[in-house]
């Protein structure tokens, strides 16, 4: 927060006619166009979570990236209703024109970094052909049905109906659409998958299963399992972010974006 070489901003932008929020963190005086990392947060509806994220943003920005983090509808004062992988995916897709409006952003070098639910959002954006060079996720759900079955204590039927209207009537479709394991053939961006072996929320088997699918399909990916670590890799967060930056640097392109 005290580093005056960087600037934090909150932006309001339109998505499907709704005013939604995004966080922006960048070097104060970039010497050239900056590649952009779209960071997809975890969890459901949230308030102001800038204090939770700013240290992560700083680690990424020090490496020469601008960071844009959509909060999704219903969070931090944004309008609309979060569907955790439904219409709110439009809020992610609609940061693209926002990024293109920033004169210091290199829209030819876009990357995505997703945490937990944000990993689901990342996979969905890749499926919808967001123009990414590469993506990275940690603690990402790849099989929503299995996740729901394993977390019945925190996700009882009433909560599921609140998240996904019409869940009882459309359960199979809702879960399938949010499960990248069922459409792994549509993941056509180099993926870095990171997972803690002691994740109490998302079984490591989920990331292993997706990696197996990507392997059989001949897709470009890298898998890192952090022994003994948790859902957000808090014991290895510095290494987690270093690996992500290295992965993105591997996939930087020379562009003529001016």
C-alpha positions in Angstrom: 0.0 0.0 0.0 2.9 2.4 0.8 4.8 1.7 -2.4 4.2 4.9 -4.4 5.6 3.3 -7.5 2.3 1.6 -8.0 -1.3 2.7 -8.2 -4.5 0.9 -7.0 -7.9 1.9 -8.5 -11.5 0.7 -8.3 -13.3 0.8 -11.7 -17.0 0.7 -12.4 -17.9 -0.7 -15.8 -20.9 -2.0 -17.6 -21.7 -5.7 -18.2 -25.1 -6.7 -19.6 -26.4 -3.3 -18.7 -25.3 -3.7 -15.0 -22.7 -1.6 -13.2 -20.1 -3.9 -11.8 -16.7 -3.4 -10.1 -13.1 -4.3 -10.9 -9.8 -3.6 -9.2 -6.9 -2.3 -11.1 -3.3 -2.4 -9.9 -0.3 -1.2 -12.0 3.0 0.6 -12.1 2.6 4.3 -11.7 4.9 5.2 -14.6 5.2 2.3 -17.0 8.0 2.7 -19.5 6.2 0.7 -22.1 2.9 -1.2 -22.7 2.2 -3.6 -19.9 1.1 -7.2 -20.3 -2.1 -7.8 -18.3 -3.0 -10.4 -15.8 -6.8 -10.8 -15.2 -7.1 -12.1 -11.6 -10.2 -14.1 -10.9 -10.9 -14.2 -7.1 -12.4 -17.1 -5.2 -15.6 -17.4 -3.1 -19.1 -16.2 -3.8 -20.5 -12.7 -3.0 -17.9 -10.5 -1.3 -17.5 -6.9 -0.1 -14.4 -4.9 -0.4 -11.6 -7.4 -0.5 -8.8 -5.1 -1.8 -6.9 -5.5 1.6 -6.8 -9.3 1.0 -5.5 -9.0 -2.6 -3.2 -6.0 -2.7 -0.1 -7.9 -1.6 -0.7 -10.4 -4.4 -1.3 -7.7 -6.9 2.0 -6.0 -5.8 4.0 -9.2 -6.4 2.6 -9.5 -9.9 3.0 -5.8 -10.8 6.6 -5.7 -9.6 7.3 -8.2 -12.4 6.0 -5.7 -15.0 2.3 -6.6 -15.3 -0.9 -4.6 -14.9 -3.5 -6.5 -12.9 -7.2 -6.3 -13.5 -9.6 -8.2 -11.1 -13.3 -8.3 -11.9 -15.4 -8.6 -8.7 -18.5 -10.0 -10.6 -22.1 -8.8 -10.2 -23.4 -8.4 -6.7 -20.0 -7.9 -5.1 -18.4 -4.7 -3.6 -21.4 -2.6 -4.6 -21.8 -4.1 -8.1 -25.3 -4.6 -9.4 -27.0 -7.9 -10.3 -27.0 -11.4 -8.9 -24.0 -13.7 -8.8 -24.6 -17.2 -10.3 -21.1 -18.5 -9.7 -20.4 -19.5 -13.3 -23.6 -18.4 -15.0 -24.3 -14.9 -16.4 -21.6 -13.5 -14.2 -19.1 -15.0 -16.6 -20.1 -12.1 -18.8 -18.6 -9.7 -16.2 -15.3 -11.5 -16.8 -15.6 -11.4 -20.6 -16.6 -7.8 -20.5 -13.3 -6.7 -18.9 -11.8 -7.1 -22.4 -13.1 -3.8 -23.8 -12.1 -2.2 -20.5 -8.5 -3.4 -20.8 -8.4 -2.3 -24.5 -9.4 1.2 -23.3 -6.3 1.5 -21.1 -3.6 3.2 -23.1 -0.8 1.5 -21.1 -2.2 -2.1 -21.5 -0.8 -4.5 -24.1 -4.0 -6.2 -25.2 -1.9 -8.6 -27.3 -0.5 -10.1 -24.1 -3.3 -11.2 -21.8 -3.1 -13.8 -19.1 -5.5 -15.2 -16.5 -4.9 -16.3 -12.9 -7.7 -17.9 -11.0 -8.2 -18.9 -7.3 -10.7 -21.6 -6.4 -14.0 -20.4 -7.8 -11.9 -18.1 -9.9 -10.3 -21.2 -11.4 -13.8 -22.2 -12.6 -14.2 -18.7 -14.1 -10.8 -19.0 -15.8 -11.8 -22.4 -17.4 -15.1 -20.9 -18.5 -13.4 -17.9 -20.1 -11.0 -20.2 -21.9 -13.9 -22.2 -23.2 -15.5 -19.0 -24.4 -12.3 -18.1 -26.2 -11.1 -15.1 -24.2 -8.0 -14.1 -26.1 -5.4 -15.4 -23.6 -1.7 -16.3 -24.1 -1.8 -18.6 -21.1 -3.6 -19.2 -17.8 -2.8 -20.4 -14.3 -5.1 -21.6 -11.5 -4.8 -22.9 -7.9 -7.3 -24.8 -5.8 -9.6 -24.8 -8.8 -12.8 -26.8 -8.9 -12.9 -29.0 -12.1 -15.9 -31.2 -11.2 -18.7 -29.1 -9.6 -20.9 -32.1 -8.9 -18.2 -33.9 -6.9 -17.4 -30.6 -5.1 -21.0 -30.2 -4.1 -21.2 -33.8 -2.9 -18.0 -33.5 -0.9 -19.2 -30.2 0.8 -22.8 -30.9 1.9 -22.2 -29.4 5.3 -21.4 -26.0 3.8 -23.6 -26.4 0.7 -27.0 -27.7 1.8 -29.8 -27.8 -0.7 -31.2 -24.4 0.4 -27.8 -22.8 -0.2 -27.5 -24.4 -3.6 -30.9 -23.0 -4.6 -29.8 -19.5 -3.5 -26.7 -19.7 -5.6 -28.3 -21.3 -8.6 -31.9 -20.4 -9.1 -33.8 -23.5 -10.4 -31.1 -25.8 -9.1 -33.5 -28.6 -8.2 -35.0 -28.7 -11.7 -31.7 -28.1 -13.7 -29.1 -29.7 -11.4 -27.3 -31.8 -14.0 -27.0 -29.0 -16.6 -25.9 -26.4 -13.9 -23.2 -28.7 -12.6 -22.0 -29.9 -16.0 -21.6 -26.3 -17.3 -19.3 -25.5 -14.4 -17.2 -28.6 -14.6 -14.2 -28.3 -16.9 -13.6 -32.0 -16.7 -16.6 -32.6 -18.9 -15.3 -30.2 -21.7 -11.5 -30.4 -21.3 -11.3 -30.7 -25.1 -12.3 -27.0 -25.3 -9.4 -25.8 -23.1 -7.1 -24.6 -25.8 -4.8 -22.3 -23.8 -1.6 -23.4 -22.0 -2.6 -24.1 -18.4 -0.6 -24.1 -15.2 -2.5 -26.1 -12.6 -1.4 -25.8 -9.0 -2.9 -27.6 -6.0 -2.3 -28.3 -2.4 -2.2 -32.0 -1.4 -4.0 -31.2 1.9 -6.7 -29.0 0.4 -9.8 -29.5 2.7 -12.2 -27.9 0.2 -11.2 -29.1 -3.2 -9.8 -32.6 -3.5 -6.4 -32.8 -5.3 -8.0 -35.6 -7.3 -9.9 -32.9 -9.2 -6.7 -31.2 -10.6 -5.1 -34.6 -11.2 -8.2 -35.8 -13.2 -8.1 -32.7 -15.4 -4.4 -33.0 -15.9 -5.0 -36.6 -17.0 -7.6 -35.4 -19.5 -5.3 -32.7 -20.9 -2.5 -35.3 -21.2 -4.7 -37.7 -23.2 -5.8 -34.8 -25.4 -2.3 -33.6 -26.0 -3.0 -30.1 -24.6 -0.2 -27.9 -23.2 -0.2 -27.9 -19.4 1.9 -28.0 -16.3 0.8 -29.5 -13.0 2.4 -28.7 -9.6 1.2 -30.4 -6.4 2.4 -28.7 -3.2 2.9 -31.4 -0.6 1.0 -30.7 2.7 -0.3 -27.3 1.5 -3.9 -26.0 1.7 -6.6 -24.6 -0.6 -4.9 -21.3 -1.4 -1.3 -22.6 -1.1 -0.7 -20.2 1.8 2.5 -22.0 2.8 3.9 -21.6 -0.7 2.3 -18.4 -1.9 5.5 -16.7 -3.0 6.6 -19.8 -5.0 3.0 -20.1 -6.4 3.2 -16.6 -7.8 6.8 -17.0 -9.0 5.8 -20.1 -10.9 2.8 -18.2 -12.4 5.0 -15.3 -13.5 7.5 -17.7 -15.1 4.6 -19.5 -16.9 3.3 -16.3 -18.2 6.7 -15.1 -19.3 7.1 -18.3 -21.3 4.1 -17.3 -23.3 4.7 -13.6 -23.8 4.5 -12.5 -27.4 6.1 -9.7 -29.3 3.3 -7.4 -30.3 2.7 -4.2 -32.3 0.2 -2.9 -29.8 0.8 0.8 -29.5 
